[in-house]
Amino acid sequence: MKKTTIFRFIGIGIFHAVLYLYVVPFVIYPKFGNNGFIFAVIVAIIIPIAVFGTMIFDKKNKRR
């Protein structure tokens, strides 16, 4: 694997760890309740999709 790909995977892992172990239970859920939890899950799904999408576009651009 390329170095940038490894850093992206590690970055996504760190993001999810911080999000689910600190931000959601101690910040979002007490203040916003169930709606905040659902919003945090949606954001946690969209960000990795966007990051992986940039990896796909990066491969397509290098072929040209």
PQR file with spaces between the fields and no chain letter, atoms N, CA, C, O and H, PARSE charges and radii, in Angstrom:
ATOM       1  N    MET     1       0.835   -1.194    0.000 -0.4000 1.5000
ATOM       2  CA   MET     1       0.000    0.000    0.000 -0.0000 2.0000
ATOM       3  C    MET     1       0.868    1.242    0.000  0.5500 1.7000
ATOM       4  O    MET     1       1.996    1.250    0.495 -0.5500 1.4000
ATOM       5  N    LYS     2       0.317    2.261   -0.558 -0.4000 1.5000
ATOM       6  CA   LYS     2       1.050    3.523   -0.549 -0.0000 2.0000
ATOM       7  C    LYS     2       0.965    4.171    0.828  0.5500 1.7000
ATOM       8  O    LYS     2       0.078    3.882    1.631 -0.5500 1.4000
ATOM       9  H    LYS     2      -0.599    2.255   -0.960  0.4000 1.0000
ATOM      10  N    LYS     3       1.904    5.036    1.058 -0.4000 1.5000
ATOM      11  CA   LYS     3       1.980    5.714    2.347 -0.0000 2.0000
ATOM      12  C    LYS     3       0.738    6.569    2.607  0.5500 1.7000
ATOM      13  O    LYS     3       0.234    6.604    3.730 -0.5500 1.4000
ATOM      14  H    LYS     3       2.624    5.270    0.406  0.4000 1.0000
ATOM      15  N    THR     4       0.246    7.256    1.576 -0.4000 1.5000
ATOM      16  CA   THR     4      -0.933    8.112    1.777 -0.0000 2.0000
ATOM      17  C    THR     4      -2.174    7.288    2.090  0.5500 1.7000
ATOM      18  O    THR     4      -3.024    7.715    2.871 -0.5500 1.4000
ATOM      19  H    THR     4       0.656    7.227    0.665  0.4000 1.0000
ATOM      20  N    THR     5      -2.281    6.111    1.486 -0.4000 1.5000
ATOM      21  CA   THR     5      -3.425    5.253    1.765 -0.0000 2.0000
ATOM      22  C    THR     5      -3.401    4.780    3.210  0.5500 1.7000
ATOM      23  O    THR     5      -4.435    4.755    3.878 -0.5500 1.4000
ATOM      24  H    THR     5      -1.590    5.764    0.851  0.4000 1.0000
ATOM      25  N    ILE     6      -2.244    4.413    3.683 -0.4000 1.5000
ATOM      26  CA   ILE     6      -2.121    3.966    5.074 -0.0000 2.0000
ATOM      27  C    ILE     6      -2.481    5.102    6.030  0.5500 1.7000
ATOM      28  O    ILE     6      -3.175    4.882    7.022 -0.5500 1.4000
ATOM      29  H    ILE     6      -1.404    4.433    3.140  0.4000 1.0000
ATOM      30  N    PHE     7      -2.011    6.312    5.735 -0.4000 1.5000
ATOM      31  CA   PHE     7      -2.341    7.454    6.582 -0.0000 2.0000
ATOM      32  C    PHE     7      -3.835    7.754    6.569  0.5500 1.7000
ATOM      33  O    PHE     7      -4.396    8.155    7.588 -0.5500 1.4000
ATOM      34  H    PHE     7      -1.447    6.491    4.929  0.4000 1.0000
ATOM      35  N    ARG     8      -4.482    7.562    5.425 -0.4000 1.5000
ATOM      36  CA   ARG     8      -5.929    7.789    5.360 -0.0000 2.0000
ATOM      37  C    ARG     8      -6.676    6.773    6.211  0.5500 1.7000
ATOM      38  O    ARG     8      -7.600    7.141    6.937 -0.5500 1.4000
ATOM      39  H    ARG     8      -4.027    7.236    4.596  0.4000 1.0000
ATOM      40  N    PHE     9      -6.292    5.496    6.137 -0.4000 1.5000
ATOM      41  CA   PHE     9      -6.933    4.476    6.958 -0.0000 2.0000
ATOM      42  C    PHE     9      -6.717    4.753    8.446  0.5500 1.7000
ATOM      43  O    PHE     9      -7.648    4.632    9.242 -0.5500 1.4000
ATOM      44  H    PHE     9      -5.542    5.197    5.548  0.4000 1.0000
ATOM      45  N    ILE    10      -5.508    5.118    8.816 -0.4000 1.5000
ATOM      46  CA   ILE    10      -5.217    5.436   10.217 -0.0000 2.0000
ATOM      47  C    ILE    10      -6.006    6.666   10.659  0.5500 1.7000
ATOM      48  O    ILE    10      -6.531    6.699   11.772 -0.5500 1.4000
ATOM      49  H    ILE    10      -4.751    5.217    8.170  0.4000 1.0000
ATOM      50  N    GLY    11      -6.092    7.667    9.804 -0.4000 1.5000
ATOM      51  CA   GLY    11      -6.850    8.874   10.126 -0.0000 2.0000
ATOM      52  C    GLY    11      -8.326    8.590   10.329  0.5500 1.7000
ATOM      53  O    GLY    11      -8.946    9.131   11.244 -0.5500 1.4000
ATOM      54  H    GLY    11      -5.666    7.640    8.899  0.4000 1.0000
ATOM      55  N    ILE    12      -8.893    7.744    9.479 -0.4000 1.5000
ATOM      56  CA   ILE    12     -10.304    7.382    9.647 -0.0000 2.0000
ATOM      57  C    ILE    12     -10.500    6.607   10.944  0.5500 1.7000
ATOM      58  O    ILE    12     -11.485    6.816   11.651 -0.5500 1.4000
ATOM      59  H    ILE    12      -8.389    7.304    8.735  0.4000 1.0000
ATOM      60  N    GLY    13      -9.569    5.718   11.255 -0.4000 1.5000
ATOM      61  CA   GLY    13      -9.671    4.961   12.510 -0.0000 2.0000
ATOM      62  C    GLY    13      -9.601    5.855   13.731  0.5500 1.7000
ATOM      63  O    GLY    13     -10.368    5.683   14.678 -0.5500 1.4000
ATOM      64  H    GLY    13      -8.769    5.549   10.680  0.4000 1.0000
ATOM      65  N    ILE    14      -8.685    6.805   13.713 -0.4000 1.5000
ATOM      66  CA   ILE    14      -8.567    7.744   14.831 -0.0000 2.0000
ATOM      67  C    ILE    14      -9.822    8.602   14.944  0.5500 1.7000
ATOM      68  O    ILE    14     -10.313    8.854   16.045 -0.5500 1.4000
ATOM      69  H    ILE    14      -8.062    6.945   12.944  0.4000 1.0000
ATOM      70  N    PHE    15     -10.340    9.052   13.795 -0.4000 1.5000
ATOM      71  CA   PHE    15     -11.570    9.848   13.790 -0.0000 2.0000
ATOM      72  C    PHE    15     -12.720    9.080   14.430  0.5500 1.7000
ATOM      73  O    PHE    15     -13.435    9.623   15.272 -0.5500 1.4000
ATOM      74  H    PHE    15      -9.942    8.847   12.901  0.4000 1.0000
ATOM      75  N    HIS    16     -12.903    7.822   14.037 -0.4000 1.5000
ATOM      76  CA   HIS    16     -13.993    7.036   14.599 -0.0000 2.0000
ATOM      77  C    HIS    16     -13.781    6.743   16.081  0.5500 1.7000
ATOM      78  O    HIS    16     -14.735    6.754   16.858 -0.5500 1.4000
ATOM      79  H    HIS    16     -12.321    7.381   13.353  0.4000 1.0000
ATOM      80  N    ALA    17     -12.554    6.485   16.470 -0.4000 1.5000
ATOM      81  CA   ALA    17     -12.284    6.220   17.880 -0.0000 2.0000
ATOM      82  C    ALA    17     -12.627    7.432   18.734  0.5500 1.7000
ATOM      83  O    ALA    17     -13.284    7.301   19.767 -0.5500 1.4000
ATOM      84  H    ALA    17     -11.778    6.476   15.839  0.4000 1.0000
ATOM      85  N    VAL    18     -12.191    8.595   18.314 -0.4000 1.5000
ATOM      86  CA   VAL    18     -12.495    9.818   19.076 -0.0000 2.0000
ATOM      87  C    VAL    18     -13.989   10.102   19.053  0.5500 1.7000
ATOM      88  O    VAL    18     -14.570   10.482   20.069 -0.5500 1.4000
ATOM      89  H    VAL    18     -11.657    8.702   17.475  0.4000 1.0000
ATOM      90  N    LEU    19     -14.604    9.918   17.900 -0.4000 1.5000
ATOM      91  CA   LEU    19     -16.026   10.212   17.780 -0.0000 2.0000
ATOM      92  C    LEU    19     -16.863    9.314   18.678  0.5500 1.7000
ATOM      93  O    LEU    19     -17.699    9.799   19.440 -0.5500 1.4000
ATOM      94  H    LEU    19     -14.132    9.609   17.074  0.4000 1.0000
ATOM      95  N    TYR    20     -16.641    8.005   18.590 -0.4000 1.5000
ATOM      96  CA   TYR    20     -17.498    7.084   19.327 -0.0000 2.0000
ATOM      97  C    TYR    20     -17.108    6.892   20.785  0.5500 1.7000
ATOM      98  O    TYR    20     -17.949    6.500   21.594 -0.5500 1.4000
ATOM      99  H    TYR    20     -15.962    7.611   17.970  0.4000 1.0000
ATOM     100  N    LEU    21     -15.862    7.155   21.139 -0.4000 1.5000
ATOM     101  CA   LEU    21     -15.456    6.952   22.528 -0.0000 2.0000
ATOM     102  C    LEU    21     -15.533    8.219   23.370  0.5500 1.7000
ATOM     103  O    LEU    21     -15.605    8.134   24.596 -0.5500 1.4000
ATOM     104  H    LEU    21     -15.179    7.473   20.481  0.4000 1.0000
ATOM     105  N    TYR    22     -15.521    9.395   22.739 -0.4000 1.5000
ATOM     106  CA   TYR    22     -15.572   10.624   23.536 -0.0000 2.0000
ATOM     107  C    TYR    22     -16.697   11.555   23.104  0.5500 1.7000
ATOM     108  O    TYR    22     -17.548   11.919   23.916 -0.5500 1.4000
ATOM     109  H    TYR    22     -15.462    9.464   21.743  0.4000 1.0000
ATOM     110  N    VAL    23     -16.708   11.939   21.848 -0.4000 1.5000
ATOM     111  CA   VAL    23     -17.614   13.004   21.409 -0.0000 2.0000
ATOM     112  C    VAL    23     -19.080   12.597   21.546  0.5500 1.7000
ATOM     113  O    VAL    23     -19.878   13.349   22.105 -0.5500 1.4000
ATOM     114  H    VAL    23     -16.017   11.644   21.188  0.4000 1.0000
ATOM     115  N    VAL    24     -19.439   11.426   21.046 -0.4000 1.5000
ATOM     116  CA   VAL    24     -20.850   11.025   21.088 -0.0000 2.0000
ATOM     117  C    VAL    24     -21.344   10.822   22.515  0.5500 1.7000
ATOM     118  O    VAL    24     -22.353   11.423   22.885 -0.5500 1.4000
ATOM     119  H    VAL    24     -18.790   10.815   20.591  0.4000 1.0000
ATOM     120  N    PRO    25     -20.684   10.004   23.338 -0.5600 1.5000
ATOM     121  CA   PRO    25     -21.277    9.759   24.655  0.2800 2.0000
ATOM     122  C    PRO    25     -21.195   10.934   25.631  0.5500 1.7000
ATOM     123  O    PRO    25     -22.075   11.081   26.480 -0.5500 1.4000
ATOM     124  N    PHE    26     -20.166   11.767   25.531 -0.4000 1.5000
ATOM     125  CA   PHE    26     -19.991   12.813   26.533 -0.0000 2.0000
ATOM     126  C    PHE    26     -20.388   14.207   26.069  0.5500 1.7000
ATOM     127  O    PHE    26     -20.628   15.084   26.898 -0.5500 1.4000
ATOM     128  H    PHE    26     -19.452   11.647   24.841  0.4000 1.0000
ATOM     129  N    VAL    27     -20.461   14.427   24.764 -0.4000 1.5000
ATOM     130  CA   VAL    27     -20.770   15.765   24.266 -0.0000 2.0000
ATOM     131  C    VAL    27     -22.112   15.802   23.559  0.5500 1.7000
ATOM     132  O    VAL    27     -22.986   16.586   23.930 -0.5500 1.4000
ATOM     133  H    VAL    27     -20.266   13.714   24.090  0.4000 1.0000
ATOM     134  N    ILE    28     -22.288   14.970   22.551 -0.4000 1.5000
ATOM     135  CA   ILE    28     -23.479   15.055   21.703 -0.0000 2.0000
ATOM     136  C    ILE    28     -24.707   14.469   22.385  0.5500 1.7000
ATOM     137  O    ILE    28     -25.748   15.122   22.450 -0.5500 1.4000
ATOM     138  H    ILE    28     -21.578   14.333   22.249  0.4000 1.0000
ATOM     139  N    TYR    29     -24.596   13.246   22.893 -0.4000 1.5000
ATOM     140  CA   TYR    29     -25.782   12.582   23.439 -0.0000 2.0000
ATOM     141  C    TYR    29     -26.390   13.313   24.634  0.5500 1.7000
ATOM     142  O    TYR    29     -27.612   13.454   24.681 -0.5500 1.4000
ATOM     143  H    TYR    29     -23.750   12.716   22.839  0.4000 1.0000
ATOM     144  N    PRO    30     -25.603   13.784   25.602 -0.5600 1.5000
ATOM     145  CA   PRO    30     -26.252   14.494   26.719  0.2800 2.0000
ATOM     146  C    PRO    30     -26.937   15.794   26.300  0.5500 1.7000
ATOM     147  O    PRO    30     -27.951   16.179   26.884 -0.5500 1.4000
ATOM     148  N    LYS    31     -26.390   16.466   25.297 -0.4000 1.5000
ATOM     149  CA   LYS    31     -26.954   17.753   24.916 -0.0000 2.0000
ATOM     150  C    LYS    31     -28.092   17.627   23.907  0.5500 1.7000
ATOM     151  O    LYS    31     -29.100   18.325   24.023 -0.5500 1.4000
ATOM     152  H    LYS    31     -25.567   16.154   24.823  0.4000 1.0000
ATOM     153  N    PHE    32     -27.941   16.736   22.907 -0.4000 1.5000
ATOM     154  CA   PHE    32     -28.910   16.666   21.817 -0.0000 2.0000
ATOM     155  C    PHE    32     -29.749   15.397   21.814  0.5500 1.7000
ATOM     156  O    PHE    32     -30.723   15.311   21.066 -0.5500 1.4000
ATOM     157  H    PHE    32     -27.123   16.170   22.813  0.4000 1.0000
ATOM     158  N    GLY    33     -29.401   14.422   22.621 -0.4000 1.5000
ATOM     159  CA   GLY    33     -30.191   13.198   22.728 -0.0000 2.0000
ATOM     160  C    GLY    33     -30.052   12.298   21.522  0.5500 1.7000
ATOM     161  O    GLY    33     -28.995   12.236   20.894 -0.5500 1.4000
ATOM     162  H    GLY    33     -28.610   14.492   23.229  0.4000 1.0000
ATOM     163  N    ASN    34     -31.122   11.603   21.205 -0.4000 1.5000
ATOM     164  CA   ASN    34     -31.099   10.607   20.145 -0.0000 2.0000
ATOM     165  C    ASN    34     -30.886   11.232   18.771  0.5500 1.7000
ATOM     166  O    ASN    34     -30.214   10.631   17.932 -0.5500 1.4000
ATOM     167  H    ASN    34     -31.980   11.653   21.716  0.4000 1.0000
ATOM     168  N    ASN    35     -31.433   12.414   18.514 -0.4000 1.5000
ATOM     169  CA   ASN    35     -31.239   13.067   17.221 -0.0000 2.0000
ATOM     170  C    ASN    35     -29.766   13.415   16.987  0.5500 1.7000
ATOM     171  O    ASN    35     -29.269   13.291   15.867 -0.5500 1.4000
ATOM     172  H    ASN    35     -31.979   12.902   19.195  0.4000 1.0000
ATOM     173  N    GLY    36     -29.089   13.839   18.010 -0.4000 1.5000
ATOM     174  CA   GLY    36     -27.663   14.132   17.897 -0.0000 2.0000
ATOM     175  C    GLY    36     -26.855   12.878   17.621  0.5500 1.7000
ATOM     176  O    GLY    36     -25.889   12.910   16.859 -0.5500 1.4000
ATOM     177  H    GLY    36     -29.492   13.940   18.919  0.4000 1.0000
ATOM     178  N    PHE    37     -27.251   11.773   18.243 -0.4000 1.5000
ATOM     179  CA   PHE    37     -26.569   10.503   18.015 -0.0000 2.0000
ATOM     180  C    PHE    37     -26.735   10.060   16.564  0.5500 1.7000
ATOM     181  O    PHE    37     -25.769    9.623   15.938 -0.5500 1.4000
ATOM     182  H    PHE    37     -28.035   11.747   18.862  0.4000 1.0000
ATOM     183  N    ILE    38     -27.932   10.165   16.030 -0.4000 1.5000
ATOM     184  CA   ILE    38     -28.179    9.788   14.634 -0.0000 2.0000
ATOM     185  C    ILE    38     -27.376   10.680   13.697  0.5500 1.7000
ATOM     186  O    ILE    38     -26.799   10.189   12.727 -0.5500 1.4000
ATOM     187  H    ILE    38     -28.717   10.520   16.538  0.4000 1.0000
ATOM     188  N    PHE    39     -27.330   11.961   13.965 -0.4000 1.5000
ATOM     189  CA   PHE    39     -26.549   12.881   13.133 -0.0000 2.0000
ATOM     190  C    PHE    39     -25.070   12.528   13.179  0.5500 1.7000
ATOM     191  O    PHE    39     -24.398   12.570   12.149 -0.5500 1.4000
ATOM     192  H    PHE    39     -27.799   12.360   14.754  0.4000 1.0000
ATOM     193  N    ALA    40     -24.552   12.184   14.345 -0.4000 1.5000
ATOM     194  CA   ALA    40     -23.136   11.817   14.473 -0.0000 2.0000
ATOM     195  C    ALA    40     -22.826   10.541   13.699  0.5500 1.7000
ATOM     196  O    ALA    40     -21.757   10.430   13.098 -0.5500 1.4000
ATOM     197  H    ALA    40     -25.098   12.151   15.182  0.4000 1.0000
ATOM     198  N    VAL    41     -23.733    9.588   13.705 -0.4000 1.5000
ATOM     199  CA   VAL    41     -23.533    8.354   12.947 -0.0000 2.0000
ATOM     200  C    VAL    41     -23.539    8.640   11.446  0.5500 1.7000
ATOM     201  O    VAL    41     -22.721    8.091   10.708 -0.5500 1.4000
ATOM     202  H    VAL    41     -24.601    9.678   14.193  0.4000 1.0000
ATOM     203  N    ILE    42     -24.439    9.482   11.001 -0.4000 1.5000
ATOM     204  CA   ILE    42     -24.491    9.839    9.577 -0.0000 2.0000
ATOM     205  C    ILE    42     -23.193   10.527    9.155  0.5500 1.7000
ATOM     206  O    ILE    42     -22.645   10.216    8.098 -0.5500 1.4000
ATOM     207  H    ILE    42     -25.104    9.928   11.601  0.4000 1.0000
ATOM     208  N    VAL    43     -22.707   11.444    9.959 -0.4000 1.5000
ATOM     209  CA   VAL    43     -21.440   12.119    9.651 -0.0000 2.0000
ATOM     210  C    VAL    43     -20.290   11.125    9.635  0.5500 1.7000
ATOM     211  O    VAL    43     -19.400   11.211    8.789 -0.5500 1.4000
ATOM     212  H    VAL    43     -23.152   11.697   10.818  0.4000 1.0000
ATOM     213  N    ALA    44     -20.307   10.176   10.574 -0.4000 1.5000
ATOM     214  CA   ALA    44     -19.240    9.174   10.643 -0.0000 2.0000
ATOM     215  C    ALA    44     -19.264    8.230    9.444  0.5500 1.7000
ATOM     216  O    ALA    44     -18.238    7.634    9.115 -0.5500 1.4000
ATOM     217  H    ALA    44     -21.030   10.106   11.261  0.4000 1.0000
ATOM     218  N    ILE    45     -20.389    8.086    8.798 -0.4000 1.5000
ATOM     219  CA   ILE    45     -20.472    7.262    7.591 -0.0000 2.0000
ATOM     220  C    ILE    45     -20.078    8.058    6.355  0.5500 1.7000
ATOM     221  O    ILE    45     -19.412    7.524    5.468 -0.5500 1.4000
ATOM     222  H    ILE    45     -21.222    8.570    9.065  0.4000 1.0000
ATOM     223  N    ILE    46     -20.472    9.312    6.279 -0.4000 1.5000
ATOM     224  CA   ILE    46     -20.207   10.133    5.092 -0.0000 2.0000
ATOM     225  C    ILE    46     -18.721   10.472    4.953  0.5500 1.7000
ATOM     226  O    ILE    46     -18.200   10.469    3.838 -0.5500 1.4000
ATOM     227  H    ILE    46     -21.013    9.746    7.000  0.4000 1.0000
ATOM     228  N    ILE    47     -18.038   10.760    6.039 -0.4000 1.5000
ATOM     229  CA   ILE    47     -16.624   11.162    5.960 -0.0000 2.0000
ATOM     230  C    ILE    47     -15.744   10.063    5.378  0.5500 1.7000
ATOM     231  O    ILE    47     -14.954   10.359    4.482 -0.5500 1.4000
ATOM     232  H    ILE    47     -18.461   10.762    6.945  0.4000 1.0000
ATOM     233  N    PRO    48     -15.829    8.809    5.831 -0.5600 1.5000
ATOM     234  CA   PRO    48     -14.993    7.782    5.191  0.2800 2.0000
ATOM     235  C    PRO    48     -15.343    7.551    3.723  0.5500 1.7000
ATOM     236  O    PRO    48     -14.457    7.280    2.912 -0.5500 1.4000
ATOM     237  N    ILE    49     -16.624    7.655    3.376 -0.4000 1.5000
ATOM     238  CA   ILE    49     -17.000    7.508    1.974 -0.0000 2.0000
ATOM     239  C    ILE    49     -16.332    8.593    1.142  0.5500 1.7000
ATOM     240  O    ILE    49     -15.843    8.324    0.045 -0.5500 1.4000
ATOM     241  H    ILE    49     -17.344    7.875    4.035  0.4000 1.0000
ATOM     242  N    ALA    50     -16.310    9.812    1.657 -0.4000 1.5000
ATOM     243  CA   ALA    50     -15.658   10.904    0.934 -0.0000 2.0000
ATOM     244  C    ALA    50     -14.152   10.676    0.824  0.5500 1.7000
ATOM     245  O    ALA    50     -13.563   10.940   -0.224 -0.5500 1.4000
ATOM     246  H    ALA    50     -16.707   10.031    2.548  0.4000 1.0000
ATOM     247  N    VAL    51     -13.531   10.196    1.881 -0.4000 1.5000
ATOM     248  CA   VAL    51     -12.085    9.948    1.857 -0.0000 2.0000
ATOM     249  C    VAL    51     -11.751    8.828    0.878  0.5500 1.7000
ATOM     250  O    VAL    51     -10.803    8.946    0.101 -0.5500 1.4000
ATOM     251  H    VAL    51     -14.009    9.982    2.732  0.4000 1.0000
ATOM     252  N    PHE    52     -12.524    7.742    0.912 -0.4000 1.5000
ATOM     253  CA   PHE    52     -12.274    6.645   -0.021 -0.0000 2.0000
ATOM     254  C    PHE    52     -12.570    7.076   -1.460  0.5500 1.7000
ATOM     255  O    PHE    52     -11.924    6.609   -2.398 -0.5500 1.4000
ATOM     256  H    PHE    52     -13.293    7.647    1.544  0.4000 1.0000
ATOM     257  N    GLY    53     -13.539    7.961   -1.625 -0.4000 1.5000
ATOM     258  CA   GLY    53     -13.816    8.499   -2.958 -0.0000 2.0000
ATOM     259  C    GLY    53     -12.644    9.280   -3.507  0.5500 1.7000
ATOM     260  O    GLY    53     -12.358    9.209   -4.702 -0.5500 1.4000
ATOM     261  H    GLY    53     -14.063    8.340   -0.863  0.4000 1.0000
ATOM     262  N    THR    54     -11.962   10.024   -2.657 -0.4000 1.5000
ATOM     263  CA   THR    54     -10.787   10.754   -3.125 -0.0000 2.0000
ATOM     264  C    THR    54      -9.675    9.799   -3.518  0.5500 1.7000
ATOM     265  O    THR    54      -8.884   10.111   -4.408 -0.5500 1.4000
ATOM     266  H    THR    54     -12.194   10.081   -1.686  0.4000 1.0000
ATOM     267  N    MET    55      -9.597    8.641   -2.871 -0.4000 1.5000
ATOM     268  CA   MET    55      -8.594    7.646   -3.253 -0.0000 2.0000
ATOM     269  C    MET    55      -8.896    7.086   -4.638  0.5500 1.7000
ATOM     270  O    MET    55      -7.977    6.843   -5.420 -0.5500 1.4000
ATOM     271  H    MET    55     -10.240    8.388   -2.148  0.4000 1.0000
ATOM     272  N    ILE    56     -10.167    6.881   -4.949 -0.4000 1.5000
ATOM     273  CA   ILE    56     -10.550    6.366   -6.266 -0.0000 2.0000
ATOM     274  C    ILE    56     -10.266    7.399   -7.343  0.5500 1.7000
ATOM     275  O    ILE    56      -9.731    7.065   -8.400 -0.5500 1.4000
ATOM     276  H    ILE    56     -10.914    7.078   -4.314  0.4000 1.0000
ATOM     277  N    PHE    57     -10.624    8.663   -7.081 -0.4000 1.5000
ATOM     278  CA   PHE    57     -10.355    9.717   -8.064 -0.0000 2.0000
ATOM     279  C    PHE    57      -8.864    9.926   -8.259  0.5500 1.7000
ATOM     280  O    PHE    57      -8.417   10.239   -9.362 -0.5500 1.4000
ATOM     281  H    PHE    57     -11.059    8.934   -6.223  0.4000 1.0000
ATOM     282  N    ASP    58      -8.093    9.753   -7.193 -0.4000 1.5000
ATOM     283  CA   ASP    58      -6.640    9.904   -7.287 -0.0000 2.0000
ATOM     284  C    ASP    58      -6.062    8.856   -8.221  0.5500 1.7000
ATOM     285  O    ASP    58      -5.165    9.167   -9.004 -0.5500 1.4000
ATOM     286  H    ASP    58      -8.456    9.498   -6.297  0.4000 1.0000
ATOM     287  N    LYS    59      -6.543    7.637   -8.164 -0.4000 1.5000
ATOM     288  CA   LYS    59      -6.066    6.576   -9.045 -0.0000 2.0000
ATOM     289  C    LYS    59      -6.445    6.848  -10.495  0.5500 1.7000
ATOM     290  O    LYS    59      -5.645    6.607  -11.399 -0.5500 1.4000
ATOM     291  H    LYS    59      -7.272    7.384   -7.528  0.4000 1.0000
ATOM     292  N    LYS    60      -7.672    7.355  -10.729 -0.4000 1.5000
ATOM     293  CA   LYS    60      -8.112    7.634  -12.092 -0.0000 2.0000
ATOM     294  C    LYS    60      -7.304    8.770  -12.715  0.5500 1.7000
ATOM     295  O    LYS    60      -6.992    8.722  -13.905 -0.5500 1.4000
ATOM     296  H    LYS    60      -8.322    7.551   -9.994  0.4000 1.0000
ATOM     297  N    ASN    61      -6.964    9.776  -11.938 -0.4000 1.5000
ATOM     298  CA   ASN    61      -6.214   10.918  -12.461 -0.0000 2.0000
ATOM     299  C    ASN    61      -4.781   10.549  -12.787  0.5500 1.7000
ATOM     300  O    ASN    61      -4.200   11.122  -13.709 -0.5500 1.4000
ATOM     301  H    ASN    61      -7.217    9.815  -10.971  0.4000 1.0000
ATOM     302  N    LYS    62      -4.194    9.614  -12.064 -0.4000 1.5000
ATOM     303  CA   LYS    62      -2.802    9.229  -12.324 -0.0000 2.0000
ATOM     304  C    LYS    62      -2.666    8.400  -13.591  0.5500 1.7000
ATOM     305  O    LYS    62      -1.586    8.357  -14.181 -0.5500 1.4000
ATOM     306  H    LYS    62      -4.666    9.149  -11.315  0.4000 1.0000
ATOM     307  N    ARG    63      -3.730    7.745  -14.021 -0.4000 1.5000
ATOM     308  CA   ARG    63      -3.672    6.937  -15.236 -0.0000 2.0000
ATOM     309  C    ARG    63      -3.591    7.794  -16.484  0.5500 1.7000
ATOM     310  O    ARG    63      -3.065    7.344  -17.501 -0.5500 1.4000
ATOM     311  H    ARG    63      -4.607    7.780  -13.542  0.4000 1.0000
ATOM     312  N    ARG    64      -4.084    8.981  -16.435 -0.4000 1.5000
ATOM     313  CA   ARG    64      -4.099    9.855  -17.610 -0.0000 2.0000
ATOM     314  C    ARG    64      -2.762   10.380  -17.911  0.5500 1.7000
ATOM     315  O    ARG    64      -2.596   11.133  -18.870 -0.5500 1.4000
ATOM     316  H    ARG    64      -4.512    9.347  -15.608  0.4000 1.0000
